[in-house]
Amino acid sequence: MTDATADHRDSYPPTEAFAAAANADASLYQRAAADRDAFWAEQAGRLHWDQPWTQVLDWTDAPVAKWFVDGKLNVAYNCVDRHVLDGHGDQVAIHWEGEPGDSRDITYTELLAEVSRAANYLTELGLEAGDRVAIYMPMVPEAIVSMLACARLGLTHSVVFAGFSPTALRQRVDDASARLIITTDGQWRRGKAAPLKEAVDEALYANGDVPHSVEHVLVVRRTNIEVPWTEGRDLWWHETIAQAAPEHQPQAFDAEHPLFILYTSGTTGKPKGILHTSGGYLTQASYTHHNVFDHKPGQDVYWCTADIGWVTGHTYIVYGPLSNRTTQVVYEGTPNFPDEHRHWNIVEKYGVTIYYTAPTLVRTFMKWGKEIPAAHDLSSIRLLGSVGEPINPEAWRWYREVIGASTAPIVDTWWQTETGSIMISPLPGVTAAKPGAAMTPLPGISATVVDEEGKAVQLGETEANGYLVLDQPWPSMLRGIWGDMERYRATYWERYAAQGWYFAGDGAKLDADGDLWVLGRVDDVMNVSGHRISTAEVESALVGHSGVAEAAVVGASDDTTGQGIVAFVILTAEAKDTGDELVDELKAEVSREISPIARPREIHVVPELPKTRSGKIMRRLLRDVAEGRELGDTSTLVDPNVFEAIRTSRA
């Protein structure tokens, strides 16, 4: 088989060598199918429990689950202490790489001392189990230490992404009634120090005299910029935590003790505080990290490029990896500072073996050109992962070929803030992965594709489209929306209440082999003349054109067809914008790839797409542009000015 054909196979099975050494084999599926409860009990057994559970799952109060009933454990003990007690204290837990070029290696022994100091000082401040702490920090080691110290003390943390506005921070602080905010003086962004403590002050004074719950603000010195200071309320980390005792005795908490709240945007504009608890969450976080990433403790160097402000950072930087005794890279900055080589320099420096990132970043790398990664030795990489949105086959193949030397398996993971950890993904030693497909639910997870009425879509010659539902509870599932259980039931359980299923809000299709493809949010599925066409499919067809680096597609109301397809595309550096000629070419490409029905009504070449700081394209706002409406909330965008450029291109 030539390289050219190898790159365009329909599926990519693992090599014999990879499969032989893989953590997971096909027997996992059989064990999970034979006895689901026993399977999850086995996975929970990978953790240290101070008190054993009496029942694996209590689902009598559905849709609120209790997992590992009566079991008690300490999440931080499982992530740090036990590795040190097992004799692995000298192993590096975190290779931390600062944006300006400073770096620190933190061993498990050092991490334990840091977490213990923080726990001792937070106790001194009078915080008690069940209190909430807001963490508003960039990717510095103290952010991870803060999360683990909260977990150690049974404090429920609410991490707010450091790119969010003071208003967004205040909203989240008020909703959770946080007693403490932990932050930094500022954060490095492309070589400049941007203030962060200032934003906290702005948040706390935002509503004039409206009182807030915050008693103290704890500040890490990172950029040495001047900060506003309130005596008695504000505290320096280096004057408090750094001076505390490095020994701390953790106590065990109930498996259902609230571990964290993480806010996700709601359609109503009011963020939803997704609540996760301890035992079930850590069990599934640890199990999925071990099996999906095939992680070998003491051998692999793992790098998840997410931010702790998102669920990916919680589950696959903090809790999953550390529970599995991972040595990992944590990077503070942007992928193109000081230049586009930054990620690959880091991979080379630390010998990264497992690399987990978002499709939007893969497409950005494609746009920058393969000669950039080609200038580096990436031979240490043995597994690649993708998260955040469906990855188009073109980007999948590029990622495997250019970053994975045409050998590294790719785990394309589907999950949500709400699910807590990965639900659908190839197992790298088992699955013959298809570019762009999430493939099958992991062992122990049950998901299905159904129609409006809840009937399973029937497999035939053609692909079967429908809605993705989870029809069995799972350990890391959300336990509710903080302070609003009615909204929890209505948002996730109402649509298929009769069946008792969780509706993920995503469309999906099963191919002729029964493999699952996620089509993106159902509000990203367009109905054109009665045909359901997913934005992801049209985007994929557009990116398949050699001149297109990235595409975003929305359905705009159309008098004739119900919805018309409107596309916004960014061209690659090499491509020439030939105006109408290029647009016609792209429309023809989509007709050819999908069907003439999917031919876009309009295609606009734009310099940039509107993205949130986690890299998600804000299609809702593009829909506003396409339909000529006033823009909705743009506060979560990296660069709200992109709309001027988009408007200009449409004009």
C-alpha positions as CSV (number, residue, x, y, z in Angstrom):
1,M,0.0,0.0,0.0
2,T,1.5,3.4,-0.9
3,D,1.6,6.3,1.5
4,A,-1.0,8.2,-0.5
5,T,-3.5,5.4,-0.2
6,A,-2.6,4.7,3.4
7,D,-3.5,8.2,4.3
8,H,-7.0,7.8,2.8
9,R,-8.1,4.5,4.2
10,D,-11.6,4.3,5.6
11,S,-10.3,2.9,8.9
12,Y,-7.1,2.7,10.8
13,P,-6.6,-0.4,13.1
14,P,-4.0,-0.3,15.8
15,T,-0.6,-1.9,14.9
16,E,0.0,-5.3,16.4
17,A,2.7,-3.9,18.7
18,F,0.4,-1.2,20.0
19,A,-2.5,-3.6,20.6
20,A,-0.2,-6.1,22.4
21,A,1.0,-3.6,24.9
22,A,-2.3,-1.6,25.3
23,N,-4.0,-1.1,28.7
24,A,-7.4,-2.0,27.3
25,D,-8.4,-5.1,25.2
26,A,-11.7,-6.2,23.9
27,S,-12.5,-8.1,27.0
28,L,-13.4,-4.8,28.8
29,Y,-16.5,-4.6,26.6
30,Q,-17.5,-8.1,27.4
31,R,-17.1,-7.7,31.2
32,A,-19.0,-4.4,31.1
33,A,-21.9,-6.0,29.1
34,A,-22.0,-9.1,31.3
35,D,-22.4,-7.2,34.6
36,R,-22.4,-3.4,34.6
37,D,-22.4,-2.9,38.3
38,A,-19.5,-5.3,38.8
39,F,-17.6,-3.6,36.0
40,W,-17.9,-0.2,37.7
41,A,-17.0,-1.7,41.1
42,E,-13.8,-3.1,39.5
43,Q,-13.0,0.4,38.1
44,A,-13.6,2.0,41.5
45,G,-11.3,-0.5,43.0
46,R,-8.4,1.2,41.2
47,L,-8.8,4.0,43.8
48,H,-8.1,4.1,47.5
49,W,-11.2,4.1,49.6
50,D,-11.2,4.8,53.3
51,Q,-14.5,3.1,53.7
52,P,-15.9,0.6,51.2
53,W,-19.3,1.2,49.5
54,T,-22.4,-0.9,50.2
55,Q,-24.1,-0.4,46.8
56,V,-22.6,0.4,43.4
57,L,-25.5,2.5,42.1
58,D,-28.7,3.8,43.7
59,W,-31.0,5.2,40.9
60,T,-34.2,5.3,42.9
61,D,-34.2,9.1,43.0
62,A,-33.6,9.4,39.2
63,P,-32.5,11.6,37.5
64,V,-30.2,12.1,40.5
65,A,-27.8,9.2,40.9
66,K,-25.9,8.0,44.0
67,W,-22.8,6.0,43.0
68,F,-20.7,3.9,45.5
69,V,-23.3,4.4,48.3
70,D,-21.7,4.8,51.8
71,G,-18.2,4.8,50.3
72,K,-15.7,7.4,51.6
73,L,-12.5,8.6,50.0
74,N,-10.3,11.7,49.7
75,V,-9.9,12.8,46.1
76,A,-6.6,14.6,46.8
77,Y,-5.1,11.6,48.7
78,N,-5.9,9.6,45.6
79,C,-4.2,12.1,43.3
80,V,-1.1,12.8,45.4
81,D,-0.5,11.1,48.8
82,R,-0.8,7.5,47.8
83,H,1.8,7.8,45.0
84,V,4.3,9.3,47.5
85,L,3.5,6.5,50.1
86,D,4.0,3.9,47.3
87,G,7.5,5.2,46.8
88,H,7.1,7.4,43.7
89,G,7.6,10.7,45.4
90,D,10.6,11.5,43.2
91,Q,8.6,11.1,40.0
92,V,7.8,14.4,38.3
93,A,4.1,15.2,38.4
94,I,4.2,18.4,36.5
95,H,6.7,19.8,34.0
96,W,5.4,23.4,34.1
97,E,6.3,25.7,31.2
98,G,5.7,29.4,31.6
99,E,4.9,31.5,28.6
100,P,7.9,33.8,29.0
101,G,10.2,30.7,29.0
102,D,10.5,30.1,32.8
103,S,9.8,26.5,33.8
104,R,9.5,24.3,36.9
105,D,9.5,20.6,37.5
106,I,7.3,19.6,40.5
107,T,7.6,16.1,41.9
108,Y,4.8,14.2,43.7
109,T,6.6,14.8,47.0
110,E,6.8,18.6,46.3
111,L,3.2,18.6,45.1
112,L,2.1,17.0,48.3
113,A,3.9,19.6,50.4
114,E,2.4,22.4,48.4
115,V,-1.2,21.0,48.6
116,S,-0.7,20.4,52.4
117,R,0.4,24.0,52.9
118,A,-2.5,25.3,51.0
119,A,-4.9,23.0,53.0
120,N,-3.5,24.2,56.3
121,Y,-3.8,27.8,55.5
122,L,-7.4,27.5,54.0
123,T,-8.3,25.8,57.3
124,E,-6.7,28.7,59.2
125,L,-9.0,31.1,57.2
126,G,-12.0,29.3,58.7
127,L,-13.1,27.5,55.6
128,E,-15.0,24.3,56.2
129,A,-16.1,21.3,54.2
130,G,-19.0,22.2,51.9
131,D,-17.9,25.9,51.6
132,R,-17.3,27.1,48.0
133,V,-14.1,28.6,46.7
134,A,-13.8,30.5,43.4
135,I,-10.5,30.0,41.5
136,Y,-9.8,32.6,38.8
137,M,-6.3,31.9,37.6
138,P,-4.2,31.2,34.5
139,M,-2.3,28.0,33.9
140,V,0.1,28.3,36.8
141,P,1.0,25.4,39.2
142,E,-0.8,27.2,42.1
143,A,-4.1,26.8,40.2
144,I,-3.8,23.0,40.3
145,V,-2.5,23.2,43.9
146,S,-5.6,25.2,44.8
147,M,-8.0,22.8,43.2
148,L,-6.4,19.8,45.1
149,A,-6.3,21.7,48.4
150,C,-10.0,22.3,48.0
151,A,-10.6,18.7,47.2
152,R,-8.5,17.7,50.2
153,L,-10.6,19.8,52.6
154,G,-14.0,19.0,51.0
155,L,-14.3,22.6,49.8
156,T,-16.3,22.7,46.6
157,H,-14.3,24.6,44.0
158,S,-15.7,26.7,41.1
159,V,-13.0,27.4,38.6
160,V,-13.7,30.5,36.5
161,F,-11.7,30.7,33.3
162,A,-9.2,33.6,33.6
163,G,-10.3,35.1,30.3
164,F,-13.9,35.7,31.6
165,S,-15.0,39.3,32.3
166,P,-15.5,40.7,35.8
167,T,-19.3,40.5,35.3
168,A,-19.1,36.8,34.4
169,L,-16.9,36.2,37.5
170,R,-19.3,38.0,39.8
171,Q,-22.3,36.1,38.4
172,R,-20.5,32.8,39.3
173,V,-19.3,34.0,42.7
174,D,-22.8,35.1,43.6
175,D,-24.5,31.9,42.3
176,A,-22.2,29.7,44.4
177,S,-21.9,32.1,47.4
178,A,-18.1,31.7,47.3
179,R,-16.3,32.7,50.5
180,L,-12.8,32.9,48.9
181,I,-11.4,33.9,45.6
182,I,-7.9,32.6,44.6
183,T,-6.3,34.6,41.8
184,T,-3.0,36.0,40.5
185,D,-1.7,39.6,40.1
186,G,-1.9,39.2,36.4
187,Q,-1.4,36.7,33.5
188,W,1.0,36.5,30.6
189,R,-0.6,36.8,27.2
190,R,1.7,36.9,24.1
191,G,4.5,38.5,26.1
192,K,2.4,41.1,27.9
193,A,1.2,41.1,31.5
194,A,-2.5,41.5,31.6
195,P,-4.1,42.4,35.0
196,L,-6.3,39.8,36.8
197,K,-6.5,40.9,40.4
198,E,-7.9,44.2,39.1
199,A,-10.7,42.2,37.4
200,V,-11.6,40.6,40.8
201,D,-11.9,44.0,42.4
202,E,-14.0,45.2,39.6
203,A,-16.2,42.1,40.0
204,L,-16.6,42.6,43.7
205,Y,-17.5,46.3,43.3
206,A,-19.5,45.7,40.1
207,N,-23.0,45.9,41.7
208,G,-22.3,49.0,43.7
209,D,-23.5,48.3,47.3
210,V,-24.9,44.9,46.6
211,P,-23.2,42.7,49.1
212,H,-21.2,39.6,48.1
213,S,-20.2,36.5,49.9
214,V,-16.4,36.9,49.5
215,E,-14.4,37.2,52.7
216,H,-10.9,37.0,51.3
217,V,-9.0,37.2,48.0
218,L,-5.8,35.2,47.9
219,V,-3.3,36.4,45.3
220,V,-0.4,34.6,43.7
221,R,2.4,36.8,42.4
222,R,3.0,35.9,38.8
223,T,3.7,39.0,36.7
224,N,4.8,41.5,39.3
225,I,2.4,44.2,38.1
226,E,0.9,46.7,40.5
227,V,-2.3,45.5,42.1
228,P,-5.1,47.3,44.0
229,W,-5.2,46.1,47.6
230,T,-7.8,45.9,50.3
231,E,-6.1,45.4,53.7
232,G,-7.6,42.7,55.8
233,R,-9.4,41.1,52.8
234,D,-6.6,40.6,50.4
235,L,-3.7,38.2,51.1
236,W,-0.5,37.3,49.3
237,W,0.1,33.6,48.6
238,H,3.8,33.9,49.3
239,E,3.2,35.5,52.7
240,T,0.5,33.0,53.8
241,I,0.4,29.6,52.1
242,A,4.1,29.4,51.3
243,Q,4.8,29.8,55.1
244,A,2.3,27.2,56.3
245,A,3.3,23.7,57.5
246,P,4.0,21.1,54.7
247,E,2.2,18.2,56.5
248,H,-1.5,17.8,56.5
249,Q,-3.7,14.8,57.5
250,P,-6.6,14.4,55.0
251,Q,-10.0,13.2,56.0
252,A,-12.3,11.0,54.0
253,F,-15.6,12.4,52.5
254,D,-18.7,10.7,51.3
255,A,-18.6,9.5,47.6
256,E,-21.5,12.0,46.9
257,H,-19.7,14.9,48.5
258,P,-19.7,17.9,46.1
259,L,-16.3,18.2,44.5
260,F,-16.8,21.1,42.1
261,I,-19.2,23.3,40.3
262,L,-18.4,24.3,36.7
263,Y,-20.5,26.9,34.9
264,T,-21.5,26.3,31.3
265,S,-23.3,28.7,29.1
266,G,-27.1,28.3,29.0
267,T,-29.4,29.2,26.1
268,T,-31.2,31.7,28.5
269,G,-28.0,33.6,29.1
270,K,-27.8,32.7,32.8
271,P,-24.9,30.2,33.2
272,K,-25.7,26.8,34.6
273,G,-23.6,25.6,37.5
274,I,-23.0,21.9,36.7
275,L,-22.4,20.0,39.9
276,H,-20.0,17.0,40.1
277,T,-19.4,14.8,43.2
278,S,-16.4,12.8,44.3
279,G,-16.4,9.0,44.1
280,G,-18.1,8.3,40.8
281,Y,-16.5,11.3,39.1
282,L,-12.9,10.2,40.1
283,T,-13.6,6.6,39.3
284,Q,-14.6,7.4,35.7
285,A,-12.0,10.2,35.2
286,S,-9.3,7.7,36.3
287,Y,-10.7,4.8,34.3
288,T,-11.1,6.7,31.0
289,H,-7.6,8.4,31.3
290,H,-6.0,5.0,31.9
291,N,-7.7,3.2,29.0
292,V,-8.5,5.9,26.4
293,F,-5.0,7.4,26.5
294,D,-3.3,4.1,27.2
295,H,-1.2,5.8,29.9
296,K,1.7,4.0,31.4
297,P,2.8,5.5,34.8
298,G,6.5,6.4,35.0
299,Q,7.0,5.9,31.3
300,D,4.7,8.4,29.4
301,V,4.8,12.1,29.3
302,Y,1.3,13.4,28.8
303,W,0.1,16.8,27.6
304,C,-3.4,18.0,27.5
305,T,-3.5,21.5,26.0
306,A,-6.8,22.5,27.7
307,D,-7.2,25.2,30.4
308,I,-8.4,24.3,33.9
309,G,-11.2,26.8,33.3
310,W,-12.9,24.1,31.2
311,V,-14.0,20.6,32.2
312,T,-11.2,19.1,30.0
313,G,-8.7,20.8,32.3
314,H,-10.5,19.4,35.4
315,T,-10.8,15.8,34.3
316,Y,-7.7,15.4,32.0
317,I,-5.2,17.7,33.6
318,V,-6.0,17.5,37.3
319,Y,-8.1,14.5,38.5
320,G,-7.7,11.8,35.8
321,P,-3.9,12.1,35.2
322,L,-2.8,12.7,38.8
323,S,-4.9,9.8,40.0
324,N,-3.0,7.6,37.5
325,R,0.5,8.9,38.6
326,T,1.1,10.8,35.4
327,T,4.1,12.9,34.5
328,Q,2.5,15.7,32.5
329,V,3.3,19.0,30.8
330,V,1.3,22.1,31.8
331,Y,1.8,25.1,29.6
332,E,0.8,28.6,30.6
333,G,0.6,30.4,27.2
334,T,-0.6,30.6,23.7
335,P,0.4,28.2,20.9
336,N,2.1,31.0,18.8
337,F,4.2,32.8,21.4
338,P,6.9,33.7,20.7
339,D,6.2,31.9,17.3
340,E,4.3,29.0,15.8
341,H,7.0,26.5,16.8
342,R,6.1,26.8,20.6
343,H,4.1,23.6,21.0
344,W,6.6,21.5,19.0
345,N,9.5,22.9,21.0
346,I,7.7,21.8,24.2
347,V,7.0,18.3,22.8
348,E,10.7,18.0,22.0
349,K,11.9,19.4,25.3
350,Y,9.9,17.0,27.4
351,G,9.6,14.0,25.0
352,V,5.8,14.2,25.1
353,T,4.3,10.8,24.2
354,I,0.5,11.5,24.5
355,Y,-0.9,14.8,23.1
356,Y,-4.5,15.8,23.6
357,T,-5.9,18.9,21.9
358,A,-8.9,20.5,20.2
359,P,-9.8,20.2,16.4
360,T,-9.8,24.0,16.2
361,L,-6.1,24.0,17.2
362,V,-5.3,21.1,14.7
363,R,-6.9,23.2,11.9
364,T,-4.9,26.2,13.1
365,F,-1.7,24.1,12.8
366,M,-2.9,23.1,9.3
367,K,-3.3,26.7,8.4
368,W,0.3,27.5,9.6
369,G,1.6,24.7,7.4
370,K,3.2,21.3,7.9
371,E,6.8,22.6,7.5
372,I,6.5,24.0,11.1
373,P,6.0,20.6,12.9
374,A,8.3,19.1,10.2
375,A,11.2,21.2,11.6
376,H,11.0,19.2,14.9
377,D,11.6,15.7,16.2
378,L,8.1,14.6,17.2
379,S,9.1,10.9,17.2
380,S,8.3,10.6,21.0
381,I,4.5,11.0,20.2
382,R,2.8,7.6,20.3
383,L,-0.9,8.6,20.8
384,L,-3.0,11.6,19.8
385,G,-6.3,12.8,21.1
386,S,-9.0,15.2,20.0
387,V,-11.7,16.9,22.2
388,G,-14.3,19.7,22.1
389,E,-16.2,19.2,18.8
390,P,-16.4,16.7,16.0
391,I,-13.1,16.6,14.1
392,N,-13.5,16.7,10.3
393,P,-11.8,13.8,8.4
394,E,-9.4,16.1,6.6
395,A,-8.0,17.5,9.9
396,W,-8.0,14.0,11.4
397,R,-5.8,12.6,8.6
398,W,-3.5,15.6,8.7
399,Y,-3.1,15.3,12.5
400,R,-2.2,11.6,12.2
401,E,0.2,12.0,9.3
402,V,2.0,15.2,10.2
403,I,2.0,15.1,14.0
404,G,1.6,11.3,14.5
405,A,4.0,10.2,11.8
406,S,1.2,8.2,10.2
407,T,1.4,5.6,13.1
408,A,0.0,7.2,16.2
409,P,-3.6,6.2,16.9
410,I,-6.1,9.1,17.4
411,V,-8.7,8.9,20.1
412,D,-11.5,11.2,19.0
413,T,-13.4,11.7,22.3
414,W,-17.0,12.7,22.8
415,W,-18.1,14.0,26.2
416,Q,-19.5,17.1,27.9
417,T,-19.1,19.3,31.0
418,E,-22.2,17.5,32.1
419,T,-20.9,14.0,31.6
420,G,-17.8,14.7,33.6
421,S,-15.5,12.4,31.6
422,I,-15.2,10.7,28.2
423,M,-18.2,8.7,27.1
424,I,-17.7,7.7,23.5
425,S,-14.2,7.1,22.0
426,P,-12.1,4.5,20.2
427,L,-10.0,2.4,22.5
428,P,-6.6,2.8,20.9
429,G,-5.5,-0.8,21.2
430,V,-8.8,-2.2,20.1
431,T,-10.6,0.0,17.6
432,A,-10.1,0.4,13.9
433,A,-10.8,4.1,14.1
434,K,-12.5,6.0,11.2
435,P,-11.5,9.6,10.6
436,G,-14.1,11.9,12.1
437,A,-16.1,9.2,13.9
438,A,-16.5,8.9,17.7
439,M,-17.0,5.2,17.1
440,T,-18.6,3.4,20.1
441,P,-19.5,4.1,23.7
442,L,-16.7,3.1,26.1
443,P,-17.2,-0.2,28.1
444,G,-19.6,0.6,30.9
445,I,-21.3,3.4,29.0
446,S,-24.6,3.1,27.1
447,A,-25.5,5.5,24.4
448,T,-28.0,5.3,21.5
449,V,-29.2,7.3,18.5
450,V,-33.0,7.8,18.4
451,D,-35.6,9.8,16.5
452,E,-38.0,12.5,17.9
453,E,-40.2,9.8,19.5
454,G,-37.4,8.0,21.1
455,K,-37.3,5.0,18.7
456,A,-33.8,3.7,17.9
457,V,-32.8,4.6,14.4
458,Q,-32.7,1.6,12.1
459,L,-29.5,0.6,10.4
460,G,-29.9,0.1,6.7
461,E,-27.8,0.7,3.6
462,T,-27.8,4.4,4.3
463,E,-26.7,6.3,7.4
464,A,-29.3,6.7,10.1
465,N,-29.5,10.2,11.6
466,G,-31.1,11.2,15.0
467,Y,-30.4,12.4,18.5
468,L,-27.8,11.1,20.9
469,V,-29.1,9.9,24.2
470,L,-27.5,8.2,27.2
471,D,-29.9,5.5,28.3
472,Q,-28.1,4.3,31.5
473,P,-26.6,6.4,34.4
474,W,-22.8,6.6,34.5
475,P,-20.5,7.3,37.5
476,S,-19.2,10.8,36.5
477,M,-22.6,12.2,35.6
478,L,-23.6,15.6,36.8
479,R,-25.7,15.5,40.0
480,G,-27.7,18.6,39.1
481,I,-27.5,22.3,38.4
482,W,-26.4,24.2,41.5
483,G,-29.4,25.7,43.2
484,D,-31.8,24.8,40.4
485,M,-32.9,21.2,40.2
486,E,-36.0,22.1,38.2
487,R,-33.8,23.5,35.5
488,Y,-31.6,20.3,35.6
489,R,-34.7,18.1,35.0
490,A,-36.0,20.4,32.2
491,T,-32.7,20.9,30.4
492,Y,-31.5,17.3,30.3
493,W,-34.3,14.9,31.1
494,E,-37.6,16.4,29.9
495,R,-37.3,15.5,26.2
496,Y,-37.2,11.8,26.8
497,A,-38.8,11.8,30.3
498,A,-41.0,8.8,29.4
499,Q,-38.0,6.6,28.8
500,G,-35.8,8.2,31.6
501,W,-33.0,9.1,29.2
502,Y,-30.5,11.9,29.3
503,F,-30.6,14.0,26.1
504,A,-27.1,15.3,25.2
505,G,-28.3,18.0,22.9
506,D,-26.2,16.6,20.1
507,G,-27.3,15.1,16.8
508,A,-25.6,11.8,15.7
509,K,-25.7,9.3,13.0
510,L,-24.9,5.6,12.8
511,D,-23.1,4.4,9.7
512,A,-23.7,1.1,8.0
513,D,-21.3,-0.6,10.4
514,G,-23.2,0.8,13.4
515,D,-20.4,3.2,14.3
516,L,-21.4,6.5,15.8
517,W,-20.7,9.9,14.3
518,V,-21.5,13.0,16.4
519,L,-22.9,15.8,14.2
520,G,-22.7,18.6,16.7
521,R,-25.4,20.4,18.7
522,V,-28.9,19.9,17.3
523,D,-29.1,23.6,16.9
524,D,-26.2,23.0,14.5
525,V,-28.3,20.6,12.4
526,M,-30.0,22.5,9.5
527,N,-33.2,21.6,7.9
528,V,-33.0,22.4,4.2
529,S,-36.1,21.5,2.2
530,G,-36.9,18.8,4.7
531,H,-33.4,17.3,4.7
532,R,-31.4,17.3,8.0
533,I,-27.9,18.5,7.2
534,S,-25.3,18.9,9.9
535,T,-23.1,22.0,10.0
536,A,-20.1,19.7,10.7
537,E,-20.6,17.8,7.5
538,V,-20.7,20.9,5.3
539,E,-17.7,22.4,7.2
540,S,-15.9,19.2,6.6
541,A,-16.6,19.3,2.9
542,L,-15.4,22.9,2.7
543,V,-12.2,22.2,4.6
544,G,-11.6,19.3,2.2
545,H,-10.8,22.0,-0.4
546,S,-7.1,22.6,-0.5
547,G,-7.5,26.4,-0.2
548,V,-9.7,26.4,3.0
549,A,-8.1,26.3,6.5
550,E,-11.2,26.5,8.6
551,A,-15.0,26.9,8.0
552,A,-18.1,27.7,10.1
553,V,-21.5,27.0,8.7
554,V,-24.9,28.1,10.0
555,G,-28.5,27.7,8.8
556,A,-30.2,31.0,8.1
557,S,-33.9,31.3,7.6
558,D,-34.9,31.0,4.0
559,D,-38.4,31.7,2.5
560,T,-38.0,28.9,0.0
561,T,-36.2,26.1,1.7
562,G,-36.9,26.8,5.4
563,Q,-33.2,27.2,6.0
564,G,-30.4,28.2,3.7
565,I,-26.8,27.3,4.3
566,V,-24.5,30.2,5.0
567,A,-20.7,29.5,5.2
568,F,-17.8,31.6,6.5
569,V,-14.4,30.4,5.5
570,I,-10.8,31.2,6.3
571,L,-8.3,30.5,3.5
572,T,-4.9,28.9,4.0
573,A,-1.8,31.1,3.7
574,E,-1.1,29.7,0.1
575,A,-4.6,30.1,-1.2
576,K,-5.6,33.0,-3.5
577,D,-9.0,34.7,-3.0
578,T,-10.3,34.7,-6.6
579,G,-13.7,36.1,-5.5
580,D,-16.8,34.6,-7.2
581,E,-14.7,32.0,-8.9
582,L,-13.5,30.5,-5.6
583,V,-17.0,30.7,-4.1
584,D,-18.5,28.8,-7.0
585,E,-15.7,26.2,-6.7
586,L,-16.4,25.8,-3.0
587,K,-20.2,25.4,-3.6
588,A,-19.5,22.8,-6.2
589,E,-17.2,20.9,-3.8
590,V,-20.0,20.7,-1.2
591,S,-22.5,19.6,-3.8
592,R,-20.1,16.9,-4.9
593,E,-19.1,15.8,-1.4
594,I,-22.6,15.7,0.2
595,S,-25.4,16.5,-2.2
596,P,-26.7,19.4,-4.3
597,I,-29.2,20.0,-1.4
598,A,-26.2,20.9,0.8
599,R,-24.9,23.5,-1.6
600,P,-24.4,26.7,0.5
601,R,-26.6,29.7,-0.4
602,E,-23.8,32.1,0.5
603,I,-20.1,31.7,1.2
604,H,-18.1,34.5,2.8
605,V,-14.3,34.6,2.9
606,V,-13.3,36.1,6.3
607,P,-10.0,36.8,8.0
608,E,-11.1,35.2,11.3
609,L,-13.9,33.3,13.0
610,P,-15.6,34.3,16.3
611,K,-14.3,31.9,18.9
612,T,-14.7,31.5,22.6
613,R,-11.5,31.2,24.6
614,S,-11.9,27.4,24.7
615,G,-11.7,27.5,20.9
616,K,-15.4,26.8,20.2
617,I,-16.8,28.7,17.2
618,M,-19.8,30.8,18.2
619,R,-22.2,29.7,15.5
620,R,-25.1,31.4,17.4
621,L,-23.5,34.8,16.7
622,L,-22.7,33.9,13.0
623,R,-26.4,33.1,12.7
624,D,-27.2,36.6,14.0
625,V,-24.9,38.0,11.3
626,A,-26.3,35.7,8.6
627,E,-29.9,36.8,9.4
628,G,-29.0,40.5,9.8
629,R,-29.8,40.7,13.5
630,E,-28.3,42.6,16.4
631,L,-25.5,40.5,17.9
632,G,-26.3,38.5,21.1
633,D,-23.8,38.3,24.0
634,T,-20.2,38.6,22.8
635,S,-18.5,38.6,26.2
636,T,-17.0,35.2,26.0
637,L,-15.3,35.8,22.7
638,V,-11.5,36.1,22.4
639,D,-11.8,39.0,20.0
640,P,-15.2,40.7,19.7
641,N,-13.8,42.8,16.8
642,V,-13.9,39.9,14.4
643,F,-17.5,40.9,13.6
644,E,-16.4,44.1,12.0
645,A,-14.2,42.1,9.6
646,I,-17.1,39.6,8.9
647,R,-19.6,42.4,8.3
648,T,-17.2,44.1,5.9
649,S,-16.7,40.9,4.0
650,R,-20.5,40.4,3.7
651,A,-21.0,44.0,2.6
